Amino acid sequence: MTITLASGVGIDVQPLDAVVRAAASIEAEALIIPADALRDTGVLSSVAQKLTGSRCVVVAVLGPEAEHVHDELDELLVGDGTNVESLPTTTWHEDEEAEDVLRLVEQMVLSSGAGPRPGSILVTTASATAPTDLPELLRLLAVGLHTPKPAGG
């Protein structure tokens, strides 16, 4: 699923397992990812490898335990500290509204000089059944959920 914001910045939504399985590095300038999707050390390591040397300028980790997951990701990215200039900025957002995080990430992409383009922001989900409505998707990501709740629930 692809969504274009008013600024022209495009958002692609992909299940995390598809991102991890892809042979290439992450092509987006930004990655928004729920913390609970990165609890598995192997998945976290794979994401860190795909970010190393990529064009990504910011990674935003959302939801419960985001600070802890963010710290682990930073450790994997920094490694021995020899190549920190080319690494993305990482942020964590446990209590912020997902829409606010999206606006922050959007501004970081625009200010990076990359310019708006389709696929500038990659939002990952834990499953292939992501909602197609952006506000609902962001709300679900913010609370660490990945499938819509039943009506009235």
MDAnalysis code that builds the backbone (N, CA, C; Angstrom):
import MDAnalysis as mda
import numpy as np

u = mda.Universe.empty(459, n_residues=153, atom_resindex=np.repeat(np.arange(153), 3), trajectory=True)
u.add_TopologyAttr("name", ["N", "CA", "C"] * 153)
u.add_TopologyAttr("resid", np.arange(1, 154))
u.add_TopologyAttr("resname", ["MET", "THR", "ILE", "THR", "LEU", "ALA", "SER", "GLY", "VAL", "GLY", "ILE", "ASP", "VAL", "GLN", "PRO", "LEU", "ASP", "ALA", "VAL", "VAL", "ARG", "ALA", "ALA", "ALA", "SER", "ILE", "GLU", "ALA", "GLU", "ALA", "LEU", "ILE", "ILE", "PRO", "ALA", "ASP", "ALA", "LEU", "ARG", "ASP", "THR", "GLY", "VAL", "LEU", "SER", "SER", "VAL", "ALA", "GLN", "LYS", "LEU", "THR", "GLY", "SER", "ARG", "CYS", "VAL", "VAL", "VAL", "ALA", "VAL", "LEU", "GLY", "PRO", "GLU", "ALA", "GLU", "HIS", "VAL", "HIS", "ASP", "GLU", "LEU", "ASP", "GLU", "LEU", "LEU", "VAL", "GLY", "ASP", "GLY", "THR", "ASN", "VAL", "GLU", "SER", "LEU", "PRO", "THR", "THR", "THR", "TRP", "HIS", "GLU", "ASP", "GLU", "GLU", "ALA", "GLU", "ASP", "VAL", "LEU", "ARG", "LEU", "VAL", "GLU", "GLN", "MET", "VAL", "LEU", "SER", "SER", "GLY", "ALA", "GLY", "PRO", "ARG", "PRO", "GLY", "SER", "ILE", "LEU", "VAL", "THR", "THR", "ALA", "SER", "ALA", "THR", "ALA", "PRO", "THR", "ASP", "LEU", "PRO", "GLU", "LEU", "LEU", "ARG", "LEU", "LEU", "ALA", "VAL", "GLY", "LEU", "HIS", "THR", "PRO", "LYS", "PRO", "ALA", "GLY", "GLY"])
u.atoms.positions = np.array([
    [0.847, -1.170, 0.000],
    [0.000, 0.000, 0.000],
    [0.896, 1.237, 0.000],
    [0.548, 2.222, -0.816],
    [1.276, 3.480, -0.871],
    [0.318, 4.634, -0.633],
    [0.751, 5.584, 0.169],
    [-0.031, 6.776, 0.503],
    [0.869, 7.973, 0.227],
    [0.314, 9.039, -0.365],
    [1.088, 10.252, -0.595],
    [0.547, 11.358, 0.294],
    [1.426, 11.969, 1.074],
    [1.047, 13.084, 1.935],
    [0.946, 14.360, 1.109],
    [0.342, 15.394, 1.682],
    [0.172, 16.666, 0.982],
    [1.510, 17.250, 0.535],
    [2.577, 16.991, 1.264],
    [3.913, 17.503, 0.919],
    [4.518, 16.803, -0.290],
    [3.905, 15.710, -0.722],
    [4.454, 14.915, -1.810],
    [5.287, 13.747, -1.325],
    [5.553, 13.688, -0.025],
    [6.292, 12.573, 0.545],
    [5.405, 11.335, 0.498],
    [5.943, 10.271, -0.043],
    [5.192, 9.031, -0.161],
    [5.493, 8.082, 0.975],
    [4.471, 7.359, 1.395],
    [4.602, 6.360, 2.452],
    [4.269, 5.001, 1.860],
    [5.190, 4.068, 1.999],
    [4.927, 2.682, 1.630],
    [4.726, 1.890, 2.908],
    [3.761, 0.990, 2.890],
    [3.499, 0.130, 4.036],
    [3.811, -1.295, 3.618],
    [4.704, -1.938, 4.375],
    [5.101, -3.309, 4.073],
    [5.193, -4.111, 5.363],
    [4.865, -5.385, 5.299],
    [5.087, -6.237, 6.475],
    [6.580, -6.348, 6.751],
    [6.942, -6.384, 8.019],
    [8.351, -6.442, 8.402],
    [9.051, -7.654, 7.812],
    [8.383, -8.799, 7.746],
    [9.057, -9.981, 7.225],
    [9.454, -9.801, 5.767],
    [8.691, -9.036, 4.989],
    [9.063, -8.768, 3.596],
    [10.310, -7.883, 3.533],
    [10.409, -6.932, 4.439],
    [11.576, -6.056, 4.492],
    [12.810, -6.865, 4.880],
    [12.659, -7.742, 5.858],
    [13.779, -8.560, 6.331],
    [14.237, -9.543, 5.249],
    [13.292, -10.104, 4.503],
    [13.632, -11.085, 3.465],
    [14.236, -10.455, 2.214],
    [13.976, -9.174, 1.989],
    [14.469, -8.515, 0.776],
    [15.994, -8.542, 0.737],
    [16.525, -8.734, -0.452],
    [17.980, -8.814, -0.599],
    [18.644, -7.444, -0.471],
    [17.950, -6.407, -0.867],
    [18.543, -5.067, -0.899],
    [18.438, -4.367, 0.448],
    [19.215, -3.294, 0.578],
    [19.102, -2.455, 1.773],
    [17.807, -1.649, 1.684],
    [17.471, -0.987, 2.752],
    [16.248, -0.186, 2.797],
    [16.432, 1.036, 1.913],
    [15.517, 1.233, 0.962],
    [15.624, 2.317, -0.012],
    [14.949, 3.609, 0.452],
    [14.145, 3.532, 1.478],
    [13.425, 4.713, 1.956],
    [14.350, 5.631, 2.742],
    [13.978, 6.917, 2.788],
    [14.731, 7.874, 3.597],
    [14.365, 7.777, 5.073],
    [13.239, 7.145, 5.373],
    [12.789, 7.027, 6.762],
    [12.103, 5.689, 6.972],
    [12.221, 5.190, 8.192],
    [11.590, 3.937, 8.583],
    [10.821, 4.181, 9.870],
    [9.548, 3.835, 9.867],
    [8.732, 3.874, 11.084],
    [8.375, 2.432, 11.386],
    [8.700, 2.013, 12.610],
    [8.558, 0.593, 12.928],
    [8.054, 0.426, 14.355],
    [7.096, -0.478, 14.588],
    [6.637, -0.720, 15.955],
    [7.682, -1.489, 16.754],
    [7.873, -1.081, 17.992],
    [8.896, -1.693, 18.845],
    [8.684, -3.189, 19.002],
    [7.446, -3.614, 19.151],
    [7.233, -5.038, 19.398],
    [7.575, -5.902, 18.192],
    [7.669, -5.308, 17.011],
    [8.071, -6.065, 15.831],
    [9.570, -6.340, 15.827],
    [10.317, -5.628, 16.675],
    [11.777, -5.774, 16.714],
    [12.280, -6.487, 17.961],
    [11.410, -7.125, 18.702],
    [11.848, -7.795, 19.935],
    [12.737, -8.990, 19.671],
    [12.567, -9.625, 18.529],
    [13.405, -10.757, 18.160],
    [14.781, -10.232, 17.757],
    [15.818, -10.708, 18.399],
    [17.178, -10.226, 18.149],
    [17.599, -10.443, 16.699],
    [17.200, -11.550, 16.104],
    [17.554, -11.814, 14.704],
    [16.923, -10.812, 13.757],
    [15.675, -10.470, 14.011],
    [14.978, -9.478, 13.188],
    [15.627, -8.115, 13.371],
    [15.916, -7.760, 14.610],
    [16.548, -6.474, 14.909],
    [17.903, -6.384, 14.202],
    [18.673, -7.435, 14.254],
    [19.983, -7.468, 13.605],
    [19.845, -7.335, 12.091],
    [18.868, -8.008, 11.517],
    [18.646, -7.932, 10.076],
    [18.263, -6.518, 9.651],
    [17.395, -5.874, 10.427],
    [17.006, -4.495, 10.122],
    [18.226, -3.580, 10.215],
    [19.046, -3.759, 11.227],
    [20.257, -2.944, 11.378],
    [21.180, -3.127, 10.168],
    [21.338, -4.345, 9.697],
    [22.181, -4.596, 8.530],
    [21.633, -3.900, 7.292],
    [20.309, -3.921, 7.127],
    [19.695, -3.294, 5.957],
    [19.760, -1.769, 6.028],
    [19.905, -1.229, 7.235],
    [20.028, 0.224, 7.394],
    [21.459, 0.705, 7.170],
    [22.424, -0.139, 7.448],
    [23.832, 0.233, 7.289],
    [24.124, 0.442, 5.811],
    [24.585, 1.629, 5.473],
    [24.883, 1.953, 4.087],
    [23.669, 2.290, 3.251],
    [22.506, 2.389, 3.866],
    [21.289, 2.722, 3.123],
    [21.143, 4.236, 3.006],
    [20.117, 4.688, 2.308],
    [19.839, 6.116, 2.182],
    [18.967, 6.629, 3.320],
    [18.621, 5.762, 4.251],
    [17.725, 6.112, 5.359],
    [18.379, 7.155, 6.279],
    [17.627, 8.229, 6.579],
    [18.153, 9.289, 7.449],
    [17.551, 9.256, 8.848],
    [16.415, 8.587, 9.011],
    [15.771, 8.530, 10.328],
    [15.003, 7.220, 10.485],
    [15.100, 6.659, 11.697],
    [14.326, 5.479, 12.073],
    [13.552, 5.855, 13.328],
    [12.236, 5.748, 13.275],
    [11.387, 6.042, 14.427],
    [10.793, 4.741, 14.938],
    [11.055, 4.441, 16.206],
    [10.531, 3.237, 16.840],
    [9.348, 3.665, 17.709],
    [8.196, 3.032, 17.500],
    [6.958, 3.423, 18.178],
    [6.466, 2.367, 19.149],
    [5.745, 2.824, 20.169],
    [4.997, 1.933, 21.032],
    [5.711, 1.555, 22.312],
    [5.055, 0.681, 23.079],
    [5.625, 0.234, 24.356],
    [7.020, -0.357, 24.155],
    [7.912, -0.054, 25.065],
    [9.294, -0.525, 25.052],
    [10.121, 0.038, 23.900],
    [9.648, 1.125, 23.291],
    [10.362, 1.718, 22.156],
    [11.755, 2.187, 22.557],
    [11.895, 2.743, 23.759],
    [13.210, 3.236, 24.182],
    [14.225, 2.093, 24.238],
    [13.822, 0.979, 24.825],
    [14.715, -0.174, 24.951],
    [15.105, -0.714, 23.567],
    [14.117, -0.871, 22.687],
    [14.387, -1.390, 21.341],
    [15.275, -0.407, 20.577],
    [14.991, 0.874, 20.719],
    [15.802, 1.922, 20.086],
    [17.258, 1.818, 20.531],
    [17.474, 1.638, 21.839],
    [18.841, 1.522, 22.357],
    [19.565, 0.315, 21.775],
    [18.860, -0.811, 21.678],
    [19.464, -2.019, 21.095],
    [19.805, -1.800, 19.620],
    [18.897, -1.140, 18.893],
    [19.149, -0.854, 17.482],
    [20.360, 0.061, 17.337],
    [20.440, 1.087, 18.180],
    [21.599, 1.982, 18.146],
    [22.906, 1.223, 18.357],
    [22.920, 0.316, 19.318],
    [24.130, -0.471, 19.584],
    [24.539, -1.281, 18.356],
    [23.566, -1.882, 17.685],
    [23.866, -2.668, 16.487],
    [24.349, -1.773, 15.346],
    [23.734, -0.611, 15.197],
    [24.119, 0.293, 14.117],
    [25.502, 0.893, 14.333],
    [25.786, 1.325, 15.555],
    [27.051, 2.002, 15.840],
    [28.210, 1.015, 15.801],
    [28.000, -0.188, 16.278],
    [29.057, -1.195, 16.244],
    [30.333, -0.689, 16.888],
    [31.429, -0.670, 16.135],
    [32.706, -0.214, 16.680],
    [32.872, 1.303, 16.597],
    [31.881, 1.992, 16.055],
    [31.906, 3.453, 16.023],
    [32.724, 4.060, 14.899],
    [33.141, 3.270, 13.925],
    [34.002, 3.802, 12.873],
    [33.247, 4.497, 11.744],
    [31.948, 4.267, 11.630],
    [31.217, 4.810, 10.483],
    [29.914, 5.484, 10.907],
    [29.930, 6.234, 11.977],
    [28.692, 6.790, 12.527],
    [28.121, 7.936, 11.698],
    [28.920, 8.584, 10.861],
    [28.423, 9.709, 10.071],
    [27.341, 9.292, 9.091],
    [27.417, 8.095, 8.574],
    [26.463, 7.659, 7.556],
    [25.265, 6.910, 8.134],
    [25.154, 6.863, 9.454],
    [24.050, 6.136, 10.070],
    [22.820, 7.019, 10.212],
    [21.632, 6.417, 10.176],
    [20.421, 7.213, 10.364],
    [20.274, 7.665, 11.813],
    [19.589, 8.776, 11.987],
    [19.187, 9.216, 13.321],
    [18.096, 8.263, 13.785],
    [18.168, 7.817, 15.024],
    [17.116, 6.953, 15.555],
    [16.373, 7.696, 16.654],
    [15.062, 7.517, 16.682],
    [14.219, 8.155, 17.690],
    [13.287, 7.113, 18.288],
    [12.824, 7.370, 19.497],
    [11.865, 6.455, 20.120],
    [10.680, 7.267, 20.623],
    [9.500, 6.644, 20.523],
    [8.247, 7.341, 20.804],
    [7.276, 6.389, 21.496],
    [7.307, 6.392, 22.824],
    [6.433, 5.492, 23.576],
    [5.056, 6.091, 23.815],
    [4.989, 7.395, 24.052],
    [3.722, 8.010, 24.456],
    [3.220, 9.069, 23.485],
    [3.917, 9.290, 22.393],
    [3.517, 10.331, 21.452],
    [2.459, 9.813, 20.488],
    [1.681, 10.740, 19.985],
    [0.701, 10.381, 18.960],
    [1.456, 9.985, 17.694],
    [1.008, 8.926, 17.052],
    [1.677, 8.457, 15.841],
    [1.650, 9.517, 14.744],
    [0.574, 10.295, 14.673],
    [0.504, 11.359, 13.676],
    [1.611, 12.389, 13.895],
    [1.926, 12.689, 15.165],
    [3.006, 13.627, 15.474],
    [4.354, 13.052, 15.056],
    [4.534, 11.773, 15.275],
    [5.772, 11.114, 14.865],
    [5.900, 11.150, 13.341],
    [4.801, 10.886, 12.648],
    [4.819, 10.935, 11.186],
    [5.223, 12.326, 10.710],
    [4.683, 13.364, 11.310],
    [5.026, 14.743, 10.905],
    [6.513, 15.033, 11.164],
    [7.033, 14.570, 12.294],
    [8.454, 14.739, 12.587],
    [9.303, 14.045, 11.529],
    [8.967, 12.816, 11.236],
    [9.716, 12.036, 10.250],
    [9.601, 12.694, 8.872],
    [8.408, 13.141, 8.522],
    [8.208, 13.824, 7.237],
    [9.121, 15.045, 7.133],
    [9.182, 15.852, 8.191],
    [10.034, 17.037, 8.175],
    [11.518, 16.674, 8.083],
    [11.917, 15.599, 8.750],
    [13.317, 15.163, 8.674],
    [13.670, 14.708, 7.257],
    [12.728, 14.033, 6.598],
    [12.951, 13.611, 5.210],
    [13.081, 14.837, 4.311],
    [12.168, 15.794, 4.463],
    [12.200, 16.986, 3.617],
    [13.461, 17.817, 3.860],
    [13.892, 17.888, 5.112],
    [15.076, 18.699, 5.416],
    [16.385, 17.980, 5.078],
    [16.316, 16.699, 4.756],
    [17.530, 15.945, 4.418],
    [18.034, 16.270, 3.016],
    [17.212, 16.973, 2.262],
    [17.589, 17.277, 0.884],
    [17.152, 16.219, -0.097],
    [16.542, 15.160, 0.398],
    [16.114, 14.068, -0.479],
    [14.930, 14.497, -1.344],
    [14.113, 15.401, -0.824],
    [12.938, 15.835, -1.564],
    [11.838, 14.802, -1.507],
    [10.610, 15.250, -1.722],
    [9.496, 14.311, -1.675],
    [9.523, 13.351, -2.863],
    [9.258, 12.106, -2.592],
    [9.178, 11.092, -3.641],
    [8.354, 9.929, -3.117],
    [7.802, 9.130, -4.018],
    [7.100, 7.925, -3.555],
    [8.061, 7.040, -2.781],
    [7.599, 6.487, -1.711],
    [8.426, 5.567, -0.938],
    [9.451, 6.224, -0.049],
    [9.307, 7.530, 0.216],
    [10.268, 8.218, 1.083],
    [10.231, 7.677, 2.506],
    [9.043, 7.283, 2.958],
    [8.875, 6.748, 4.309],
    [8.365, 5.316, 4.192],
    [9.024, 4.413, 4.885],
    [8.586, 3.022, 4.935],
    [8.014, 2.760, 6.315],
    [6.763, 2.359, 6.357],
    [6.111, 1.969, 7.606],
    [6.007, 0.459, 7.584],
    [6.545, -0.188, 8.608],
    [6.476, -1.646, 8.660],
    [5.409, -2.084, 9.643],
    [4.818, -3.204, 9.344],
    [3.812, -3.810, 10.206],
    [4.251, -5.235, 10.515],
    [3.678, -5.802, 11.543],
    [4.068, -7.158, 11.930],
    [3.408, -8.221, 11.060],
    [2.390, -7.834, 10.312],
    [1.703, -8.818, 9.479],
    [1.353, -8.204, 8.140],
    [0.938, -9.045, 7.224],
    [0.555, -8.580, 5.891],
    [-0.830, -7.949, 5.886],
    [-1.571, -8.071, 6.968],
    [-2.938, -7.539, 7.015],
    [-2.948, -6.190, 7.718],
    [-2.391, -5.190, 7.067],
    [-2.364, -3.835, 7.620],
    [-3.608, -3.083, 7.156],
    [-4.122, -2.186, 7.986],
    [-5.267, -1.386, 7.553],
    [-4.879, -0.469, 6.402],
    [-5.835, -0.109, 5.571],
    [-5.561, 0.747, 4.426],
    [-5.792, 2.217, 4.740],
    [-6.301, 2.533, 5.888],
    [-6.562, 3.905, 6.292],
    [-5.387, 4.404, 7.125],
    [-4.705, 5.481, 6.674],
    [-3.493, 5.946, 7.353],
    [-3.718, 6.299, 8.819],
    [-4.744, 7.091, 9.173],
    [-4.920, 7.382, 10.602],
    [-5.096, 6.120, 11.448],
    [-5.843, 5.161, 10.931],
    [-6.034, 3.907, 11.667],
    [-4.717, 3.137, 11.763],
    [-3.966, 3.091, 10.672],
    [-2.672, 2.418, 10.686],
    [-1.760, 3.045, 11.730],
    [-1.671, 4.369, 11.746],
    [-0.800, 5.047, 12.697],
    [-1.269, 4.840, 14.129],
    [-2.573, 4.849, 14.343],
    [-3.087, 4.605, 15.692],
    [-2.704, 3.204, 16.154],
    [-2.863, 2.237, 15.282],
    [-2.532, 0.863, 15.644],
    [-1.038, 0.698, 15.873],
    [-0.212, 1.345, 15.065],
    [1.227, 1.271, 15.271],
    [1.622, 1.875, 16.610],
    [0.982, 2.974, 16.956],
    [1.340, 3.685, 18.194],
    [1.090, 2.841, 19.431],
    [0.107, 1.984, 19.399],
    [-0.171, 1.152, 20.566],
    [0.410, -0.250, 20.418],
    [1.164, -0.444, 19.347],
    [1.841, -1.726, 19.176],
    [0.965, -2.830, 18.641],
    [-0.182, -2.494, 18.074],
    [-1.075, -3.495, 17.494],
    [-0.912, -3.491, 15.984],
    [-1.303, -4.577, 15.345],
    [-1.080, -4.645, 13.915],
    [-2.292, -5.127, 13.122],
    [-3.393, -5.356, 13.771],
    [-4.620, -5.688, 13.076],
    [-5.750, -4.901, 13.706],
    [-6.745, -4.490, 12.917],
    [-7.834, -3.690, 13.474],
    [-8.607, -4.454, 14.535],
    [-9.079, -3.706, 15.545],
    [-9.938, -4.298, 16.563],
    [-11.339, -4.479, 15.985],
    [-12.085, -5.487, 16.460],
    [-13.454, -5.640, 16.000],
    [-14.274, -4.410, 16.361],
    [-15.306, -4.120, 15.562],
    [-16.171, -2.972, 15.828],
    [-16.748, -3.080, 17.238],
    [-16.730, -1.974, 17.946],
    [-17.251, -1.942, 19.311],
    [-16.270, -2.466, 20.329],
    [-15.058, -2.875, 19.910],
    [-14.089, -3.466, 20.829],
    [-13.007, -2.580, 21.018],
])
